[in-house]
Amino acid sequence: QVQLVESGGGLVQAGGSLRLSCVASGRTFSSYDMGWFRQAPGKEREFVAAIRWTGVRVYYADSVKGRFAISRDNAKNTVYLQLNSLKPEDTAVYSCAAGSRVTGPSQTPSGYDYWGPGTQVTVSS
């Protein structure tokens, strides 16, 4: 089992920044690929970013490419998501997830085995 807890969400004006953190406990964090997803009210959960367990490969949704950055610190069992140049349409609950697939980090929720409860990000215009 892996337990995940996100933090760092909040209310920010458009153009602002936030840094989300996801701390893992339980089984070996460093062996898991990690992903960030978000879900806005009335919408399906969507992929935001993912990082390979090695930290070498990263992946982004087109909607956040160039604005968000994912990173991890395996010594701290933590994955981060830096959110820059935020827009009102980035408003959502952001959740981190852990998975281990031979094909690498998935961009679909079914590719992950463990999920955190999420943290709310609200961007005002």
SEMAR-527711 format. One record per residue: residue number from 1; x, y, z of N, C-alpha, C in turn; residue in one letter. Coordinates in steps of 0.2 Angstrom, whole numbers, always signed. Layout:
BEGIN
NUM / X / Y / Z / X / Y / Z / X / Y / Z / a
...
REM end
This chain:
BEGIN
1 / +4 / -6 / +0 / +0 / +0 / +0 / +4 / +6 / +0 / q
2 / +2 / +11 / -3 / +5 / +18 / -3 / +0 / +23 / -2 / v
3 / +1 / +27 / +3 / -3 / +32 / +5 / +0 / +39 / +3 / q
4 / -5 / +43 / +0 / -3 / +49 / -3 / -7 / +55 / +0 / l
5 / -3 / +61 / +1 / -7 / +66 / +4 / -4 / +73 / +0 / v
6 / -9 / +76 / -3 / -7 / +82 / -7 / -8 / +89 / -2 / e
7 / -4 / +94 / -4 / -4 / +100 / +0 / -2 / +106 / -5 / s
8 / -4 / +112 / -3 / -1 / +118 / -7 / -6 / +121 / -11 / g
9 / -13 / +118 / -11 / -18 / +122 / -15 / -20 / +128 / -12 / g
10 / -24 / +132 / -15 / -27 / +138 / -12 / -30 / +142 / -17 / g
11 / -31 / +149 / -16 / -34 / +154 / -20 / -29 / +158 / -22 / l
12 / -29 / +159 / -29 / -23 / +164 / -32 / -26 / +167 / -38 / v
13 / -24 / +173 / -39 / -26 / +177 / -45 / -23 / +174 / -51 / q
14 / -27 / +176 / -57 / -24 / +174 / -63 / -17 / +177 / -64 / a
15 / -13 / +173 / -67 / -6 / +175 / -68 / -1 / +173 / -62 / g
16 / -4 / +171 / -57 / +0 / +169 / -51 / +2 / +162 / -51 / g
17 / +5 / +160 / -46 / +9 / +153 / -45 / +7 / +150 / -39 / s
18 / +7 / +143 / -39 / +7 / +139 / -33 / +11 / +133 / -34 / l
19 / +13 / +130 / -28 / +17 / +124 / -29 / +14 / +119 / -25 / r
20 / +12 / +113 / -28 / +8 / +108 / -25 / +14 / +102 / -23 / l
21 / +12 / +99 / -17 / +17 / +94 / -15 / +12 / +88 / -14 / s
22 / +15 / +82 / -15 / +12 / +76 / -13 / +17 / +71 / -10 / c
23 / +16 / +70 / -3 / +20 / +66 / +1 / +17 / +59 / +1 / v
24 / +22 / +54 / +0 / +20 / +47 / +0 / +23 / +43 / +6 / a
25 / +19 / +38 / +8 / +21 / +34 / +14 / +19 / +27 / +12 / s
26 / +22 / +22 / +15 / +21 / +15 / +14 / +26 / +12 / +10 / g
27 / +25 / +9 / +5 / +29 / +5 / +1 / +34 / +10 / -3 / r
28 / +39 / +7 / -6 / +45 / +11 / -9 / +42 / +16 / -14 / t
29 / +43 / +22 / -12 / +40 / +28 / -17 / +44 / +28 / -23 / f
30 / +51 / +27 / -22 / +55 / +28 / -28 / +54 / +23 / -34 / s
31 / +50 / +18 / -33 / +49 / +13 / -38 / +43 / +15 / -42 / s
32 / +39 / +20 / -40 / +33 / +21 / -43 / +33 / +27 / -48 / y
33 / +30 / +27 / -54 / +29 / +33 / -58 / +24 / +37 / -54 / d
34 / +24 / +43 / -55 / +19 / +48 / -52 / +16 / +52 / -57 / m
35 / +9 / +53 / -55 / +5 / +57 / -60 / +1 / +63 / -56 / g
36 / +0 / +68 / -59 / -5 / +73 / -57 / -11 / +73 / -61 / w
37 / -17 / +73 / -59 / -23 / +74 / -62 / -27 / +79 / -59 / f
38 / -32 / +82 / -63 / -36 / +87 / -60 / -43 / +86 / -62 / r
39 / -48 / +88 / -58 / -55 / +87 / -60 / -59 / +94 / -57 / q
40 / -62 / +97 / -62 / -66 / +103 / -61 / -73 / +100 / -60 / a
41 / -77 / +105 / -57 / -84 / +103 / -56 / -88 / +101 / -63 / p
42 / -91 / +96 / -63 / -95 / +94 / -69 / -91 / +91 / -74 / g
43 / -84 / +90 / -73 / -80 / +88 / -79 / -77 / +81 / -77 / k
44 / -74 / +78 / -81 / -71 / +72 / -80 / -64 / +73 / -78 / e
45 / -61 / +69 / -74 / -54 / +69 / -72 / -49 / +69 / -78 / r
46 / -45 / +74 / -78 / -40 / +75 / -84 / -33 / +74 / -81 / e
47 / -29 / +72 / -86 / -22 / +71 / -85 / -18 / +78 / -85 / f
48 / -14 / +79 / -80 / -10 / +85 / -80 / -2 / +84 / -82 / v
49 / +1 / +80 / -78 / +8 / +79 / -79 / +10 / +72 / -76 / a
50 / +15 / +69 / -78 / +18 / +63 / -75 / +25 / +63 / -75 / a
51 / +28 / +59 / -71 / +35 / +58 / -70 / +37 / +51 / -69 / i
52 / +42 / +49 / -73 / +45 / +42 / -72 / +48 / +41 / -65 / r
53 / +48 / +35 / -63 / +51 / +33 / -56 / +58 / +36 / -56 / w
54 / +62 / +36 / -61 / +69 / +38 / -62 / +69 / +46 / -61 / t
55 / +64 / +49 / -63 / +64 / +56 / -63 / +66 / +59 / -69 / g
56 / +68 / +55 / -74 / +72 / +57 / -80 / +66 / +59 / -85 / v
57 / +61 / +56 / -86 / +56 / +57 / -91 / +50 / +61 / -88 / r
58 / +48 / +66 / -91 / +42 / +69 / -89 / +37 / +70 / -94 / v
59 / +30 / +71 / -93 / +25 / +71 / -98 / +20 / +77 / -96 / y
60 / +17 / +80 / -100 / +13 / +86 / -99 / +7 / +85 / -104 / y
61 / +1 / +87 / -101 / -5 / +89 / -105 / -3 / +95 / -109 / a
62 / -6 / +95 / -115 / -4 / +101 / -120 / -7 / +108 / -116 / d
63 / -12 / +107 / -112 / -15 / +113 / -109 / -11 / +116 / -104 / s
64 / -6 / +113 / -101 / -2 / +115 / -96 / +6 / +116 / -98 / v
65 / +7 / +113 / -104 / +14 / +113 / -106 / +17 / +120 / -106 / k
66 / +23 / +121 / -103 / +26 / +128 / -103 / +24 / +132 / -97 / g
67 / +19 / +130 / -94 / +17 / +133 / -88 / +18 / +129 / -81 / r
68 / +17 / +123 / -82 / +17 / +118 / -76 / +24 / +114 / -76 / f
69 / +27 / +112 / -70 / +33 / +108 / -70 / +32 / +103 / -65 / a
70 / +33 / +97 / -66 / +33 / +91 / -62 / +40 / +89 / -60 / i
71 / +41 / +88 / -54 / +48 / +85 / -51 / +47 / +81 / -45 / s
72 / +52 / +77 / -43 / +51 / +73 / -38 / +58 / +73 / -34 / r
73 / +57 / +71 / -27 / +63 / +70 / -23 / +62 / +64 / -19 / d
74 / +65 / +59 / -22 / +64 / +52 / -19 / +67 / +51 / -12 / n
75 / +71 / +55 / -10 / +74 / +55 / -3 / +69 / +58 / +1 / a
76 / +64 / +62 / -1 / +59 / +65 / +3 / +52 / +62 / +2 / k
77 / +52 / +57 / -2 / +46 / +53 / -4 / +40 / +58 / -6 / n
78 / +43 / +63 / -10 / +38 / +69 / -12 / +39 / +70 / -20 / t
79 / +33 / +71 / -23 / +32 / +74 / -30 / +29 / +81 / -29 / v
80 / +32 / +85 / -34 / +29 / +92 / -34 / +26 / +94 / -40 / y
81 / +22 / +99 / -40 / +19 / +101 / -46 / +19 / +109 / -46 / l
82 / +24 / +112 / -49 / +24 / +119 / -49 / +19 / +122 / -55 / q
83 / +15 / +126 / -52 / +10 / +129 / -57 / +11 / +137 / -58 / l
84 / +13 / +139 / -64 / +14 / +146 / -65 / +9 / +148 / -70 / n
85 / +9 / +155 / -71 / +4 / +158 / -76 / -3 / +155 / -76 / s
86 / -5 / +155 / -70 / -12 / +151 / -69 / -17 / +155 / -72 / l
87 / -22 / +151 / -74 / -28 / +154 / -78 / -34 / +151 / -74 / k
88 / -40 / +155 / -75 / -46 / +153 / -71 / -48 / +146 / -73 / p
89 / -47 / +144 / -79 / -48 / +137 / -82 / -44 / +132 / -78 / e
90 / -39 / +133 / -75 / -35 / +129 / -71 / -38 / +127 / -64 / d
91 / -44 / +130 / -63 / -47 / +129 / -56 / -50 / +122 / -56 / t
92 / -48 / +118 / -51 / -50 / +111 / -50 / -47 / +108 / -44 / a
93 / -49 / +102 / -42 / -46 / +98 / -37 / -40 / +94 / -40 / v
94 / -34 / +95 / -38 / -28 / +92 / -40 / -26 / +86 / -36 / y
95 / -25 / +80 / -39 / -24 / +74 / -36 / -17 / +71 / -38 / s
96 / -13 / +68 / -34 / -8 / +64 / -36 / -9 / +57 / -36 / c
97 / -6 / +53 / -40 / -7 / +46 / -41 / +0 / +42 / -42 / a
98 / +0 / +36 / -39 / +6 / +32 / -40 / +4 / +26 / -44 / a
99 / +9 / +24 / -49 / +7 / +18 / -53 / +14 / +15 / -55 / g
100 / +13 / +9 / -57 / +19 / +5 / -60 / +17 / +1 / -65 / s
101 / +18 / +4 / -71 / +17 / +0 / -77 / +23 / -1 / -81 / r
102 / +24 / -6 / -85 / +30 / -8 / -89 / +31 / -2 / -94 / v
103 / +25 / +0 / -97 / +25 / +5 / -102 / +27 / +12 / -100 / t
104 / +27 / +13 / -93 / +29 / +20 / -91 / +23 / +23 / -88 / g
105 / +24 / +30 / -86 / +19 / +34 / -84 / +13 / +34 / -88 / p
106 / +7 / +33 / -86 / +1 / +33 / -90 / -2 / +40 / -90 / s
107 / -6 / +42 / -95 / -10 / +48 / -95 / -17 / +47 / -94 / q
108 / -19 / +41 / -92 / -26 / +39 / -90 / -26 / +37 / -83 / t
109 / -32 / +39 / -79 / -32 / +37 / -72 / -31 / +29 / -71 / p
110 / -33 / +25 / -76 / -33 / +18 / -75 / -26 / +15 / -74 / s
111 / -21 / +19 / -76 / -14 / +17 / -76 / -11 / +18 / -69 / g
112 / -15 / +20 / -64 / -12 / +22 / -57 / -16 / +18 / -52 / y
113 / -12 / +16 / -47 / -15 / +11 / -42 / -17 / +15 / -35 / d
114 / -14 / +20 / -34 / -15 / +24 / -28 / -16 / +31 / -29 / y
115 / -21 / +34 / -25 / -23 / +41 / -26 / -23 / +45 / -19 / w
116 / -21 / +51 / -20 / -22 / +55 / -14 / -29 / +58 / -14 / g
117 / -31 / +61 / -9 / -38 / +64 / -8 / -39 / +71 / -12 / p
118 / -33 / +74 / -14 / -34 / +80 / -18 / -33 / +86 / -14 / g
119 / -31 / +92 / -18 / -31 / +98 / -15 / -34 / +103 / -20 / t
120 / -38 / +108 / -17 / -41 / +113 / -21 / -37 / +118 / -24 / q
121 / -37 / +120 / -30 / -34 / +126 / -33 / -39 / +130 / -36 / v
122 / -40 / +136 / -34 / -45 / +141 / -37 / -41 / +147 / -40 / t
123 / -42 / +148 / -46 / -39 / +154 / -49 / -45 / +159 / -51 / v
124 / -44 / +165 / -48 / -49 / +170 / -49 / -46 / +175 / -55 / s
125 / -51 / +177 / -58 / -50 / +182 / -64 / -49 / +189 / -62 / s
REM end
